[in-house]
Amino acid sequence: MSERHTITPRRVSFDWERTPLHWIPDEPTATHVVNVLHLLLPAGERWFVKVLKEGLPLIGDPELLRDVKGFMGQEATHSVQHAYVLDHLAAQHLDTGDFTRHVDFLFEKVLGERPPLGVPLPDREWLRFRLSVVAAIEQFTAVLGDWVLAAEGLDRAGSDEVMLDLLRWHGAEEVEHRAVAFDMYQHCGGEGLPRYARRIAGMAVTAPMMLYLWAWGAAYLVRHDPQLAGRARYSLAAHNRAVRKGLLPTWKELGAAVPRYLRRSYHPSQEGSLRRAVEYLAQSPAARAAAGAIGRAAVS
């Protein structure tokens, strides 16, 4: 398949009425480690859109501009759909507000439109740094997206079909647009060594930040899970058991994404399988329903 691919938002929707709290049966740790996505992505992907919107005037390549606008449309939809999962968790008496307030503060204030107090960066340099953070985060989302598309362990465990479709639709779109944020950073991030150094700085901030937020989020969800009633805590041993069952990506799969990204010759088009992503989007119940709705609207 050609690596040139049109980035198109899909206005999907999901029915959460029958999805249980532990959507991977008898696997609360694996369930909640994945559920951290829902804690981070509503605010995180709104922030992606804001940062890229700020950078649109810097784009001089019409093809890249089309890709970035498609990326923004996809990310906006991801944010909305993951926010609906938070509503579903709240309906099952797992309130995430005490955690997501911290995530909102991170993206809206610490990484907001102006540098935090005491950071002596001109506005253009602050934008470039935030674009480098978006690109670094997208490195991990592409890895996770490719993993979930191939994660047969989730099927063997009898995972909820609606949640699997959400994760795989989202994962497929992450693979689909895996190079867009990187290409925008490269286009807008200046020239030569400073651009590469800022790319390294973006990953140096992003990797530990994501690890910390993920561990904190998983611990929060397990601790506040009403079905566990405070009897359990997040544990690395339980996490690793889920990894061995194929319910979570391995540490090696995640960790190896960093040195790949740090190579000066690296480009995210090398990440994951675009063919597998496109094939899933052609069969995803939510994506097919969205495509059908567009087709019916065009005919009427």
N, C-alpha and C positions, 0 to 999 in steps of 0.2 A: 504494500500500500504506500502511496506517496505520502511523505511527511507534511505536504501542504494540505491543510485541512481547515475548513470554515468553522469558526467558533460561533455556535448558535445557542442562545438561551432556550431552555425548554420549560414551559410554565406548568410544572408538574404539581400534583397534589397527592396526599396520602390519607388514608382513613385509619386512625389510631385506635378506634373503639375496641378492637379485639386483641390489641398487642399487650401482652402481660408486662409487668414491671421487670421481671427477669426474662427478657426475650431470648436469651440463650438458656434453655431449661437447666435448672440445678447448677448454674454457673454464675453466681452473683458477682464474683470478682471480675471474670471476663466481661460480663455484661456492663459493669460500671466502668471498667477501663475504657471500653469503647464509648460509653455514654459521655465521657469527658468531652468528646467532640461537640456534643450538644451544648455544653457549658461554654466552650470557647468560640464556636463558630458564629453564632448570631452577631456578637459585637465585633469579632475579628474580621468577618467578611464584610460587614458594613464599613469597617475601617479601611480594608483593601480598596473598596470602591471610592471612598473619599480621597485616599492618597493618589490613586490613579487619576481621578478627576482633576486634582490639582496639577498633575503632570501632563494632562492632555495638550496644553498649549506648547509644550516643549517637543512634541512629536512632529517631525517633518516628513515622515514616510507614510503615505496613504494606506498601504497594506498593513503596516503595524498599527495604525490608528484604527482600522476596522477590527483587527484582532483584539486590541485593548478594549474597544467598546463591547465586543462580544463577550470577552472575559468579565467585564464589569456586570453585564446582564446575567451571566451565569452565577457570579458570586452573590449578587443581590438575591437571586432565587434561593441559593443555598442558605443564606442567612435566614430568610423567612421560614423555610421548611424546618430547619433545626430549631428555630424558636417555637414552632408548633410542638415539637417533641418536648420542650421544656414545659409547655402547658399540659401535655399529656402526663408527664412525671408529676406535676403539681396536682393533677386530678387524682393521682394514685398516692397522694399524701407524701410525696418526696419534693419538698420545696427547695429550689436551688438558688433562691434570691440572695442569701447571705454570701454565696460564692460568686455569683455572676456580677454582683456590685463591684467586686475587686477587678474582675475582668473588664468591666465597662470603664473603670477608672484608668486602668492600664492603657487601653486603646484611645480613650477620649481625652485624657489629660496628659499622661506621661508621654504618649506617642501622638499627641494631637497636632493641630496645625502649626502651633508655635513651639519652639524648644522649651522643655521644662526650665523652671527658674534656675539660673546658674550655668546653663549650657550655652557657651559663647559661639553659636553657629549662625551664620547668615541664613535667611529663609531658604534660599536656593540649595545650600548645602544640607540643611535639615531635611528638605524634600528628597534630595538624593539619598541621604542615609535611610530614610523611611522606605524609599523604593527598594533599597538593598535588603531591608528586613522583609518586605513583601516577597521578594524573589527567594530569599532563604527559606521562608515559611513554605512557599510553594514547592520547594525541593522535597520537603517532608510530606506534603499532601499528595504529591505525585507518587512517592514511594508507597504511602498508605493506600492510595487509590488503586495502584496496580496490585498491591497485596490482597485487598479485599475482593477484587475481581477473581482472583485465583484461589481464594481461601475455602477449599472444599471442607475443611474441618467445621466451618460454620454450618454448612448444609448437613453434614453427618450428625451434628449435635441437635438438629431439629429446630434451628433458630427461626424466629418469627419471620414469615415471608415478607411482610410489609417493611419491617425494619431492614431486612437484607436488601430489599429493592431500593430503599432510600440510600443506604450506604453504598451500594454498587452503582446506582445512577450517579450519585455524587462522585464516587471514586472514578467512574468512567470520564466524567467531565473534567476532573482534575488531571487525568492523563491527557485528555483532549487539549487542554490549554496549558500544559505543563511548562511550555517555553515562553509564554507571553509576558509574564512579569519579569523574567530574566532578560528578554529581548528589550523590554521597555527600559529596564535599568541600564543595560548596555548602551542604548540609544541616548538616554538622558543623563547618564552618570559621569560625563566628562571623558577625558582621554587618558590613555596610558596607565602608568603605575597608580596614580591616585584613584582611578576608577576600580582597579583590581583590589587595592588596599581597602577601599570602602566596601567592596563586596565581601572581603574577608571579615571586616568589622561587623557587617550585617549578620553573617553566620555566627560569629563569636558571641553576639548578643542573643541571637535566636535560639541556638541549640540548647544552652543551659536554661533559658527562659521557658522553652517548651517542656523540657524534662521536669522542671520544678512545678509548672502549672499542671502537668499531667499527673504527677504523683500526688500533688495536693488535691486535685479534683477527684481522683479515684478514691483517696482516703475520705474525702468529704461525702461522696455518694454512698460508700459502704457504711460509713458511720451513721448517716441519716436515713438509711433504707428502712422504712417502717416494717417490712417483712422480716428483717434481721433483728429489729428491736434492740439495737445496741449490743448484740451478742458477738458481733464480728468486727474485725478491723482489717483494713487493707494490709496484705502481707506479700512480700516479694516471693515467698515460697508458693503461695496460691497463684500468683501471677505467672511464675515459671511453669507451674503445672498446666495452666491454660495455654501457654506457648507450646508446650510439648504436644498438646492435643490439637494444635493448629487453629486455636481460637483467637490468638493474638500474634502479631508479627514477632519475629525473633529480634533480640537485641542486636545481633549482627546485621540484620537487614536494615535496621534503623541507623545504627552507628556508621555503617559503611557509606551511607548517603553523604556524610560530612566530607571525608577526604575526596570523594569523587567531585563534589561541588567546588572544592578548593583548588583543583587543578586549573591552571590558567587556560588550558585548551577545552575545558568542559563546556558542554551545551546541554540543556535539559531535554532536547530531542532524543538524546541517548537513553532517557529514563522510561522504563515501562514499555508496554505494548499498546500502540495506538490501535492496531487491528483488533485486539481483544476488547478494548474500550468501545470501539465503534460497534462491534458485534453485540456487546451487551446492550448498548443504547437502542439497538434495533429490536431487542426482545424484552426490554424492561417494561413491565406493565404500566408504570407511571409515565414513562417517556412515550410509550405508544399511545396512551390515552391522551397525552398532551398534543401529540402530533395529529391524532384524529380530530381533536377539538378545533385545531387550526384549520384542518382540511374542511371540516363542516362549515366553519365560519367563512372560508373563502368561497364556498359554493353558494351559500345562502345570500 
